[in-house]
Amino acid sequence: MYGGLLLSSGGSGVNNSLEKHDLAAEVALGLNIVKLAELDEIDPEGYVLISTSVGAPGFAQPELVLKDHITAAENLIEKLGRKPAGVMCGHVPGFNGWLVAAALDLPYIDAAANGRGHPTVKMGGMGLASRPDISIVQVAQAGFASSGSKIAVVAEGNLIKTSQVMRHCATISGGLVASARGPYQADFIRENGAAGAISFQIELGKAMLSAPQGLARASAAAAFMGGEVILTGKVIKNDVVYQDGFDIGFVTLTDGTETLRLGVYNEYMTAEKDDARLATFPDMIGSVDAVTGDPIAISTMKAGQEVSIIIAHHSAFPLGKGALDPVVFAEIEQGLGLELYSYINTK
């Protein structure tokens, strides 16, 4: 989990998400043994279900409970008419997927749609945003019957159309919904997804936790991914706000000599030091508390807080093809007022 929190790229952190993910893991293990399986271990004729959340991870006020993830998966299975061969997450850390795998007695696949945090389903679409001819099913589940806010939606169509439905559901449900989507064949995931994403996050977490608290953990994470700590300094401004279903804005830090500006669209999208672009999604951009070395979420970063920022090229970790799909960037570029795709270094 620890490595996955860093790979969430500011969407989650120890200080805002560890207890929640711990609870999901504890409930899952209370239901069943969770078996981590490779793609090669599952029935090639079967399909994989993706369990995830859609919406804003930090500033939203969601109306959902853990069981909504199970219900979303059950609704997807009912629509498809057959049980999946396994469950995987949309992106790490992915502990909601543990819960679904345990509840449905399915293997949890060592893969993800993407190996770092991303803001839109299209970015985790494993390239299907460019394939409008391919149909999938997406399910949203959220809300409380007691307050009249309960919603359950099943959408079938191409990735872009069904993702718009999921996003609207999140917007009218406090900013976040439990979601499931599929069907995906193992061969498709192997070719287009982030195979090995779960084992990678586990090893990254081990590398960080083996280092002393503080800056050493940031350095350990950077070394593990072949990246670097580009700045350790104080937060001078965090103007990220919730709007239209996303957390959008900028976080600015300084070490007294240099200034770093991080563009945020749910997760970190850009890192610029004195107007020079150092990293662009899907490159890894992560934040850790400089005192504890723990991954820290954007939503909890306050002015005056000492934070270390880590970057690594996107070739350094498992990555899904959706994160490099040209059609998925326009929405983010418009929202941030920054170019992204033209900055991507694919070498």
C-alpha positions in Angstrom: 0.0 0.0 0.0 2.8 2.4 0.9 4.3 2.4 -2.5 0.9 2.6 -4.1 0.1 5.8 -2.2 3.1 7.5 -3.7 2.2 6.2 -7.1 -1.2 7.7 -6.8 0.6 10.9 -7.6 -0.9 13.1 -5.0 -4.4 11.6 -5.1 -3.8 9.7 -1.9 -1.5 9.9 1.1 -0.8 8.3 4.4 -2.4 11.2 6.2 -5.8 11.1 4.3 -6.0 7.6 2.8 -4.1 5.0 4.9 -6.9 4.4 7.4 -9.4 4.1 4.6 -7.3 1.6 2.6 -6.5 -0.3 5.8 -10.2 -0.7 6.4 -10.8 -1.9 2.9 -8.0 -4.4 3.3 -9.1 -5.6 6.7 -12.7 -6.1 5.5 -11.4 -7.9 2.5 -9.2 -10.3 4.5 -12.1 -10.8 6.9 -14.2 -12.1 4.0 -11.7 -14.3 2.3 -8.1 -14.9 1.4 -7.0 -12.5 -1.3 -4.8 -14.3 -3.8 -2.5 -12.3 -6.1 -2.4 -13.9 -9.5 -0.4 -13.3 -12.7 -2.3 -12.8 -15.9 -0.9 -16.1 -17.2 -2.7 -17.9 -14.3 -6.2 -17.1 -15.2 -8.5 -18.7 -17.8 -7.6 -17.1 -21.2 -11.2 -17.5 -22.3 -12.5 -15.6 -19.2 -12.6 -11.9 -18.6 -11.2 -9.5 -16.0 -13.3 -7.0 -14.2 -11.8 -3.6 -13.2 -12.9 -2.3 -9.8 -12.2 1.4 -9.3 -13.6 4.8 -8.2 -14.5 7.6 -10.5 -14.3 11.2 -9.4 -12.2 13.6 -7.4 -10.0 11.9 -4.8 -9.2 14.8 -2.4 -11.7 17.6 -2.2 -15.0 15.8 -3.0 -17.6 14.9 -0.3 -18.6 11.4 -1.5 -21.7 9.5 -0.6 -20.6 5.9 -0.7 -19.5 2.9 1.4 -17.2 0.0 0.8 -20.1 -2.3 -0.1 -20.8 0.0 -3.1 -17.7 -1.4 -4.8 -19.0 -5.0 -4.4 -22.5 -4.0 -5.6 -21.0 -2.2 -8.6 -19.1 -5.4 -9.5 -22.2 -7.6 -9.0 -24.2 -5.3 -11.3 -21.6 -5.5 -14.0 -21.5 -9.3 -13.7 -25.3 -9.4 -13.9 -25.2 -7.3 -17.1 -22.5 -9.5 -18.7 -24.2 -12.7 -17.6 -21.1 -14.5 -16.5 -18.6 -14.5 -13.7 -15.1 -13.0 -14.3 -11.9 -14.9 -14.1 -10.3 -12.2 -12.0 -10.4 -8.6 -10.6 -7.9 -5.8 -11.1 -7.7 -2.1 -10.2 -8.0 1.0 -12.4 -4.8 2.4 -10.9 -2.7 1.7 -7.7 -3.0 1.4 -4.8 -6.3 -0.3 -5.7 -7.4 -1.7 -2.3 -11.1 -1.6 -3.4 -10.2 -4.3 -5.8 -9.0 -6.5 -2.9 -12.5 -6.1 -1.4 -14.3 -7.1 -4.6 -11.9 -10.1 -5.2 -12.5 -11.3 -1.7 -16.2 -10.9 -1.7 -16.6 -12.7 -5.1 -13.9 -15.3 -4.4 -11.8 -14.2 -7.4 -8.1 -13.8 -7.9 -6.7 -10.3 -7.6 -4.6 -9.7 -10.8 -1.1 -8.3 -10.6 -1.9 -5.6 -13.1 -3.8 -2.3 -13.4 -5.2 -0.2 -16.2 -2.4 2.2 -15.3 0.5 2.1 -12.9 0.2 5.6 -11.5 -2.7 7.9 -10.6 -4.7 9.4 -13.5 -7.7 11.7 -13.4 -10.0 10.2 -16.1 -11.3 6.8 -17.1 -10.1 7.5 -20.6 -6.5 7.8 -19.3 -7.0 4.4 -17.7 -8.8 3.1 -20.8 -5.8 1.1 -22.1 -6.1 2.7 -25.5 -9.8 2.2 -26.0 -10.4 6.0 -26.0 -9.1 5.8 -29.6 -11.3 2.8 -30.4 -14.9 4.1 -30.5 -15.9 0.9 -32.3 -15.3 -1.2 -29.2 -18.1 -1.5 -26.6 -17.7 -2.0 -22.9 -19.9 -1.8 -19.8 -19.3 0.6 -17.0 -21.3 0.7 -13.7 -21.6 3.4 -11.1 -22.8 2.9 -7.6 -23.1 5.5 -4.8 -25.5 7.3 -2.4 -27.7 6.4 0.6 -31.2 5.2 0.5 -32.0 6.9 3.8 -31.2 10.4 2.3 -32.7 9.6 -1.2 -29.3 10.0 -2.8 -28.8 6.4 -3.9 -27.9 5.9 -7.5 -27.0 2.8 -9.6 -26.2 3.2 -13.3 -25.2 0.6 -15.9 -23.9 2.2 -19.2 -23.0 0.2 -22.3 -21.1 1.7 -25.2 -17.6 2.9 -26.2 -15.2 4.1 -23.5 -15.7 7.8 -24.1 -19.5 7.8 -24.0 -19.7 5.5 -21.0 -17.0 7.5 -19.2 -19.1 10.7 -19.6 -22.0 8.9 -17.9 -19.7 7.8 -15.0 -18.3 11.3 -14.6 -21.9 12.8 -14.5 -22.8 10.2 -11.8 -19.8 11.3 -9.7 -20.7 14.9 -10.1 -24.2 14.5 -8.8 -23.0 12.1 -6.0 -20.7 14.3 -4.0 -17.8 13.9 -6.4 -17.0 10.2 -6.3 -18.7 6.9 -7.2 -17.7 3.2 -6.9 -17.3 1.8 -10.3 -16.7 -1.4 -12.2 -16.1 -2.0 -15.9 -15.4 -4.7 -18.4 -15.1 -7.2 -20.0 -11.3 -7.3 -20.6 -9.5 -10.4 -21.9 -6.2 -11.3 -20.3 -4.3 -11.0 -23.6 -5.7 -7.4 -24.1 -4.5 -6.4 -20.6 -1.1 -8.0 -21.1 -0.7 -5.9 -24.3 -2.3 -2.7 -23.3 -2.4 -2.5 -19.5 0.1 -2.1 -16.7 1.0 -5.7 -16.0 3.0 -6.2 -12.8 1.7 -2.9 -11.3 0.8 -4.5 -7.9 4.1 -6.2 -7.4 5.9 -3.0 -8.4 4.0 -0.9 -5.8 4.8 -3.5 -3.2 8.6 -3.5 -4.0 8.6 0.4 -4.1 6.9 0.4 -0.7 9.5 -2.0 0.7 12.3 0.2 -0.6 10.8 3.3 1.0 10.1 1.7 4.4 13.6 0.2 4.5 15.0 3.7 4.6 14.9 6.0 7.7 12.0 8.4 8.1 12.3 11.8 6.4 14.3 12.7 3.3 15.9 9.3 3.0 12.5 7.8 2.0 12.1 10.3 -0.8 15.6 9.5 -2.0 14.9 5.7 -1.7 11.8 6.1 -3.9 13.6 8.2 -6.5 16.5 5.7 -6.6 14.1 2.7 -7.0 12.4 4.4 -10.0 15.6 5.8 -11.5 14.2 9.3 -10.9 15.2 12.2 -8.7 14.0 14.5 -5.8 13.7 17.8 -7.7 12.9 19.9 -4.7 12.5 19.8 -0.9 10.8 23.0 0.3 7.8 24.7 1.8 4.4 24.9 0.3 3.7 28.6 -0.3 0.3 28.1 -2.1 -2.2 25.3 -2.7 -5.1 26.7 -4.8 -6.5 23.3 -5.8 -10.3 23.3 -5.6 -13.1 20.9 -6.5 -14.9 21.9 -9.7 -17.0 19.9 -12.2 -16.1 16.6 -10.7 -12.3 17.2 -10.5 -9.7 18.6 -8.1 -8.1 21.3 -10.3 -5.4 23.9 -9.6 -1.8 24.4 -8.7 0.5 23.7 -5.8 3.6 26.0 -5.5 6.7 25.3 -3.3 10.0 26.9 -2.8 13.3 26.0 -1.1 14.2 29.7 -0.8 16.2 29.6 -4.0 14.0 27.9 -6.6 10.3 27.7 -7.1 8.4 24.6 -8.2 4.8 24.8 -9.6 2.8 21.6 -9.8 -0.2 21.4 -12.1 -3.0 19.3 -10.6 -6.0 17.6 -12.2 -6.9 15.2 -9.5 -3.3 14.1 -9.5 -0.1 15.8 -10.5 0.0 16.5 -14.2 3.0 18.8 -14.5 6.1 19.9 -12.6 7.8 23.2 -13.6 10.8 24.8 -11.9 11.2 28.4 -12.8 9.1 28.0 -15.9 11.1 24.9 -17.2 9.0 21.8 -17.5 10.7 18.9 -15.6 7.9 16.3 -15.8 4.6 15.8 -17.6 1.9 13.1 -17.1 2.3 10.1 -17.4 5.7 10.7 -15.9 5.7 9.9 -12.2 5.3 13.0 -10.0 4.9 12.3 -6.3 5.0 14.1 -2.9 6.3 13.0 0.5 6.3 14.7 3.8 9.9 15.9 4.4 9.7 15.1 8.1 8.2 11.6 8.0 8.9 10.6 4.5 5.3 9.4 4.1 3.4 9.9 0.8 1.2 13.0 1.2 -2.0 13.9 -0.7 -2.5 17.2 -2.5 -5.7 17.8 -0.5 -3.8 17.9 2.8 -0.8 20.0 1.7 -0.9 23.3 3.7 1.1 26.5 3.4 4.3 26.2 5.3 4.5 22.4 5.2 7.9 20.9 4.2 7.5 18.6 1.3 9.8 16.7 -1.1 8.8 16.2 -4.7 9.9 13.1 -6.7 9.8 12.6 -10.4 10.6 9.7 -12.7 10.2 9.0 -16.4 7.1 7.0 -17.3 9.2 4.1 -18.6 10.4 3.4 -15.0 7.1 1.8 -13.9 4.3 -0.3 -15.4 2.1 2.0 -17.6 -1.1 1.4 -19.5 -1.4 2.5 -23.1 -4.3 4.8 -22.3 -1.8 7.1 -20.5 -0.1 7.8 -23.8 -3.3 7.9 -26.0 -3.2 11.3 -27.8 -7.0 11.8 -27.6 -7.1 11.8 -23.7 -5.1 14.9 -23.2 -7.3 17.7 -24.6 -9.7 17.8 -21.6 -6.8 18.1 -19.1 -5.0 20.7 -21.2 -8.1 22.9 -21.4 -8.8 22.6 -17.7 -5.2 23.5 -16.7 -4.5 25.9 -19.5 -1.2 24.0 -20.2 0.1 21.8 -23.0 0.8 18.3 -21.9 1.0 15.9 -24.9 3.6 17.9 -26.8 6.0 17.7 -23.8 5.9 13.9 -23.4 9.3 12.3 -23.9 8.6 8.8 -25.1 12.3 7.8 -25.2 
